[in-house]
Amino acid sequence: MQTSAQSQLLWWLALATGALVIIVVATLLTLVLTEASAIAEEAQIISHKARSVSLATIKLLYALRINSALTGVGDGAGAILRQAGRVVVHVQSCPGCPNCRSPRELQPSAVRPKGPGPPGPSSWT
């Protein structure tokens, strides 16, 4: 059998081991909480940067759509400018070809009103 001194020694060893385990567990939990807090801060920074990237991506998509629309406008304006240049060249060299006259002017029986033309700036006073 065990003596009372041996029993007390076992109890003190068990208590010391338990205290040591509690200290180790508390230390490890403190380290885990510290690292978890650092990870949460980094995750928040990454989340903020990800939001910035997503907003920039959306702005880029809008910019690409606007660029596409403006390219179409520019192409249309270029076509109008080329056509206007053709009209200017034609007018400078045209003596009054049938293509330039209205169908009514080409008909010999067309009746044109006689008298003064439409009211203009001289009739405003």
C-alpha positions in Angstrom: 0.0 0.0 0.0 0.9 3.6 -0.4 1.7 5.7 2.4 0.2 9.0 3.2 3.4 10.8 2.0 3.4 9.0 -1.3 -0.3 9.9 -1.8 0.3 13.5 -1.0 3.3 13.6 -3.4 1.1 12.1 -6.2 -1.6 14.6 -5.5 0.9 17.5 -5.7 2.4 16.1 -8.9 -1.1 15.8 -10.4 -1.9 19.4 -9.3 1.4 20.6 -10.7 0.8 18.7 -14.0 -2.7 20.1 -14.2 -1.5 23.7 -13.5 1.2 23.2 -16.2 -1.3 22.0 -18.7 -3.6 24.9 -17.9 -0.7 27.4 -18.4 0.3 25.7 -21.7 -3.3 25.7 -22.9 -3.8 29.4 -21.9 -0.6 30.4 -23.7 -1.5 28.5 -26.8 -5.0 30.0 -26.8 -3.5 33.4 -26.4 -1.2 32.8 -29.4 -4.1 31.4 -31.5 -6.3 34.5 -30.6 -3.4 36.9 -31.5 -2.8 35.1 -34.9 -6.6 35.0 -35.5 -6.8 38.8 -34.9 -3.8 39.4 -37.3 -5.5 37.2 -39.9 -8.8 39.1 -39.5 -7.0 42.4 -40.0 -5.2 41.1 -43.1 -8.5 39.7 -44.4 -10.1 43.1 -44.0 -7.3 44.8 -45.9 -7.6 42.2 -48.7 -11.3 42.6 -48.8 -11.0 46.4 -49.2 -8.5 45.9 -52.0 -10.8 43.4 -53.7 -13.6 45.9 -53.5 -11.3 48.5 -55.1 -10.4 46.1 -57.9 -14.0 45.1 -58.5 -15.0 48.8 -58.7 -12.1 49.5 -61.1 -13.2 46.5 -63.2 -16.8 47.9 -63.4 -15.4 51.3 -64.4 -13.3 49.7 -67.0 -16.3 47.9 -68.5 -18.2 51.1 -68.6 -15.2 52.8 -70.3 -15.0 50.1 -72.9 -18.7 50.4 -73.6 -18.4 54.2 -73.9 -15.4 53.8 -76.1 -17.3 51.4 -78.4 -20.2 53.8 -78.6 -17.9 56.7 -79.4 -16.1 54.7 -82.0 -19.5 54.2 -83.7 -20.2 57.9 -83.5 -16.8 58.7 -84.8 -17.2 56.3 -87.7 -20.6 57.8 -88.5 -19.2 61.4 -88.3 -16.4 60.3 -90.6 -18.9 58.9 -93.1 -20.9 62.1 -93.0 -17.7 64.2 -93.5 -16.7 62.1 -96.5 -20.2 62.4 -98.0 -20.2 66.1 -97.5 -16.8 66.3 -99.2 -18.3 64.4 -102.2 -21.2 66.8 -102.3 -18.9 69.9 -102.3 -16.8 68.4 -105.1 -19.9 67.6 -107.1 -21.5 71.0 -106.6 -18.3 72.8 -107.7 -18.3 70.9 -111.0 -22.1 70.4 -111.6 -23.8 72.5 -114.2 -27.2 71.3 -113.0 -27.4 67.6 -113.9 -30.7 65.7 -113.8 -29.6 64.0 -110.6 -29.4 67.3 -108.8 -32.8 68.6 -109.8 -36.0 67.6 -108.1 -38.4 65.4 -110.1 -40.9 68.4 -110.2 -38.3 70.6 -111.9 -37.7 67.9 -114.6 -41.4 67.8 -115.5 -42.2 70.2 -118.3 -45.8 70.7 -117.1 -44.8 71.7 -113.6 -46.5 74.9 -112.5 -44.3 77.2 -110.5 -46.0 79.9 -108.4 -45.3 83.4 -109.7 -44.9 86.4 -107.5 -42.7 87.2 -104.5 -41.0 84.4 -102.7 -41.6 83.4 -99.2 -41.4 86.1 -96.6 -37.8 86.7 -95.6 -35.9 89.1 -93.3 -36.7 92.1 -95.5 -40.5 91.7 -94.8 -40.0 91.4 -91.1 -39.6 95.2 -90.5 
